Amino acid sequence: MSTGRGKKQTFVVEIIEQQKDTWQGQIHWIQGNKKESFRSVLEMLHLMESAIATMDSQEP
């Protein structure tokens, strides 16, 4: 993970269901124009981290 400050990223999180003490739903990454489903909060955070890393690697 980068230690510098990258560009701001916007995510829209839709919680569809709550099972086994965690969330299931969809996350929409606005800048990357991608939508992914997730089965847990941990998976949602991993998707966000991957999107941010993608943007960081594309910066000059």
N, CA, C and O of each residue as an XYZ file, in Angstrom:
240
protein
N       0.839     -1.181      0.000
C       0.000      0.000      0.000
C       0.885      1.245      0.000
O       1.904      1.294      0.688
N       0.496      2.217     -0.754
C       1.272      3.443     -0.883
C       1.202      4.277      0.387
O       0.169      4.317      1.055
N       2.309      4.944      0.718
C       2.315      5.805      1.904
C       1.926      7.235      1.556
O       1.605      8.028      2.441
N       1.955      7.569      0.256
C       1.583      8.914     -0.175
C       0.072      9.065     -0.245
O      -0.683      8.102     -0.111
N      -0.335     10.297     -0.458
C      -1.763     10.557     -0.575
C      -2.149     10.514     -2.042
O      -1.681     11.325     -2.841
N      -3.002      9.569     -2.391
C      -3.483      9.440     -3.759
C      -4.729     10.290     -3.959
O      -5.145     11.044     -3.079
N      -5.300     10.148     -5.125
C      -6.538     10.852     -5.433
C      -7.681     10.229     -4.659
O      -7.649      9.042     -4.331
N      -8.694     11.034     -4.368
C      -9.866     10.529     -3.663
C     -10.626      9.554     -4.557
O     -10.715      9.744     -5.770
N     -11.163      8.526     -3.949
C     -11.969      7.530     -4.645
C     -13.348      7.493     -3.994
O     -13.474      7.685     -2.785
N     -14.373      7.249     -4.793
C     -15.744      7.221     -4.298
C     -16.333      5.838     -4.528
O     -16.258      5.286     -5.626
N     -16.922      5.290     -3.466
C     -17.572      3.989     -3.532
C     -19.000      4.135     -3.027
O     -19.250      4.830     -2.042
N     -19.936      3.476     -3.707
C     -21.320      3.408     -3.249
C     -21.546      1.964     -2.817
O     -21.366      1.036     -3.607
N     -21.940      1.780     -1.567
C     -22.126      0.442     -1.009
C     -23.619      0.197     -0.814
O     -24.311      0.982     -0.165
N     -24.098     -0.900     -1.385
C     -25.491     -1.301     -1.223
C     -25.522     -2.591     -0.409
O     -25.065     -3.637     -0.871
N     -26.057     -2.512      0.790
C     -26.189     -3.688      1.645
C     -27.516     -4.348      1.284
O     -28.584     -3.769      1.485
N     -27.440     -5.554      0.754
C     -28.640     -6.254      0.309
C     -29.171     -7.178      1.398
O     -30.380     -7.341      1.559
N     -28.257     -7.772      2.134
C     -28.642     -8.759      3.131
C     -27.632     -8.770      4.268
O     -26.501     -8.307      4.123
N     -28.061     -9.304      5.395
C     -27.187     -9.443      6.548
C     -27.339    -10.868      7.069
O     -28.392    -11.234      7.591
N     -26.288    -11.670      6.926
C     -26.314    -13.055      7.402
C     -25.004    -13.364      8.106
O     -23.964    -12.793      7.782
N     -25.061    -14.259      9.059
C     -23.860    -14.719      9.780
C     -23.035    -13.544     10.297
O     -21.809    -13.543     10.189
N     -23.706    -12.555     10.853
C     -23.064    -11.384     11.467
C     -22.195    -10.574     10.514
O     -21.240     -9.936     10.956
N     -22.499    -10.581      9.219
C     -21.771     -9.754      8.272
C     -22.706     -9.316      7.150
O     -23.851     -9.764      7.078
N     -22.223     -8.451      6.285
C     -23.033     -7.884      5.206
C     -22.768     -8.581      3.890
O     -21.661     -9.051      3.627
N     -23.801     -8.642      3.067
C     -23.679     -9.062      1.680
C     -24.315     -7.973      0.827
O     -25.338     -7.397      1.197
N     -23.700     -7.699     -0.314
C     -24.255     -6.653     -1.164
C     -23.396     -6.381     -2.371
O     -22.687     -7.254     -2.871
N     -23.478     -5.131     -2.834
C     -22.712     -4.702     -3.997
C     -21.981     -3.413     -3.676
O     -22.453     -2.580     -2.902
N     -20.824     -3.272     -4.286
C     -20.052     -2.038     -4.154
C     -19.797     -1.499     -5.552
O     -19.377     -2.238     -6.442
N     -20.047     -0.229     -5.741
C     -19.842      0.414     -7.041
C     -18.723      1.428     -6.889
O     -18.822      2.376     -6.110
N     -17.664      1.213     -7.643
C     -16.519      2.120     -7.658
C     -16.781      3.138     -8.749
O     -16.782      2.798     -9.932
N     -17.003      4.388     -8.360
C     -17.414      5.434     -9.287
C     -16.319      5.741    -10.314
O     -16.589      5.698    -11.514
N     -15.101      6.047     -9.882
C     -14.027      6.434    -10.796
C     -13.647      5.304    -11.747
O     -13.318      5.563    -12.905
N     -13.685      4.079    -11.290
C     -13.325      2.937    -12.122
C     -14.485      2.389    -12.916
O     -14.307      1.514    -13.763
N     -15.694      2.907    -12.644
C     -16.921      2.480    -13.319
C     -17.071      0.953    -13.269
O     -17.337      0.306    -14.282
N     -16.894      0.396    -12.064
C     -17.021     -1.050    -11.866
C     -17.965     -1.328    -10.719
O     -18.043     -0.558     -9.761
N     -18.689     -2.441    -10.821
C     -19.587     -2.871     -9.759
C     -19.266     -4.328     -9.449
O     -19.160     -5.155    -10.355
N     -19.113     -4.636     -8.163
C     -18.785     -5.997     -7.720
C     -19.698     -6.385     -6.567
O     -20.103     -5.543     -5.765
N     -20.010     -7.654     -6.497
C     -20.751     -8.191     -5.353
C     -19.754     -8.631     -4.286
O     -18.626     -9.010     -4.602
N     -20.171     -8.579     -3.025
C     -19.327     -9.062     -1.930
C     -20.166     -9.876     -0.969
O     -21.377     -9.682     -0.859
N     -19.498    -10.801     -0.264
C     -20.190    -11.695      0.662
C     -19.879    -11.425      2.122
O     -20.463    -12.042      3.012
N     -18.955    -10.500      2.367
C     -18.611    -10.157      3.747
C     -18.008     -8.756      3.775
O     -17.585     -8.228      2.747
N     -17.975     -8.173      4.948
C     -17.365     -6.850      5.104
C     -15.881     -6.921      4.745
O     -15.347     -6.005      4.119
N     -15.229     -7.987      5.134
C     -13.806     -8.149      4.816
C     -13.578     -8.196      3.301
O     -12.637     -7.591      2.788
N     -14.440     -8.914      2.601
C     -14.326     -8.972      1.142
C     -14.586     -7.594      0.525
O     -13.914     -7.214     -0.435
N     -15.545     -6.850      1.061
C     -15.829     -5.493      0.578
C     -14.601     -4.591      0.749
O     -14.246     -3.841     -0.161
N     -13.963     -4.666      1.908
C     -12.765     -3.862      2.146
C     -11.628     -4.266      1.210
O     -10.867     -3.413      0.753
N     -11.513     -5.553      0.926
C     -10.487     -6.018     -0.007
C     -10.741     -5.454     -1.415
O      -9.799     -5.046     -2.094
N     -11.987     -5.429     -1.846
C     -12.325     -4.852     -3.153
C     -11.958     -3.369     -3.208
O     -11.440     -2.887     -4.215
N     -12.230     -2.657     -2.124
C     -11.893     -1.230     -2.072
C     -10.379     -1.038     -2.125
O      -9.883     -0.176     -2.850
N      -9.652     -1.838     -1.361
C      -8.192     -1.733     -1.337
C      -7.598     -2.032     -2.715
O      -6.663     -1.361     -3.152
N      -8.142     -3.038     -3.394
C      -7.669     -3.377     -4.740
C      -7.918     -2.244     -5.724
O      -7.065     -1.953     -6.562
N      -9.074     -1.604     -5.630
C      -9.394     -0.483     -6.521
C      -8.434      0.676     -6.283
O      -7.958      1.290     -7.238
N      -8.152      0.978     -5.044
C      -7.231      2.073     -4.710
C      -5.823      1.742     -5.189
O      -5.131      2.611     -5.719
N      -5.394      0.497     -5.010
C      -4.077      0.088     -5.482
C      -3.983      0.193     -6.998
O      -2.936      0.558     -7.531
N      -5.061     -0.121     -7.689
C      -5.096      0.004     -9.153
C      -4.878      1.457     -9.559
O      -4.098      1.739    -10.469
N      -5.553      2.360     -8.900
C      -5.400      3.791     -9.216
C      -3.993      4.275     -8.884
O      -3.406      5.038     -9.651
N      -3.445      3.840     -7.743
C      -2.091      4.240     -7.350
C      -1.054      3.770     -8.372
O      -0.096      4.487     -8.659
N      -1.244      2.573     -8.917
C      -0.278      2.044     -9.876
C      -0.377      2.734    -11.236
O       0.564      2.673    -12.028
N      -1.493      3.380    -11.512
C      -1.676      4.087    -12.786
C      -1.177      5.525    -12.745
O      -1.042      6.163    -13.789
N      -0.901      6.041    -11.550
C      -0.409      7.412    -11.432
C       1.039      7.480    -11.900
O       1.798      6.533    -11.694
N       1.439      8.603    -12.535
C       2.814      8.739    -13.028
C       3.850      8.783    -11.921
O       5.044      8.895    -12.197
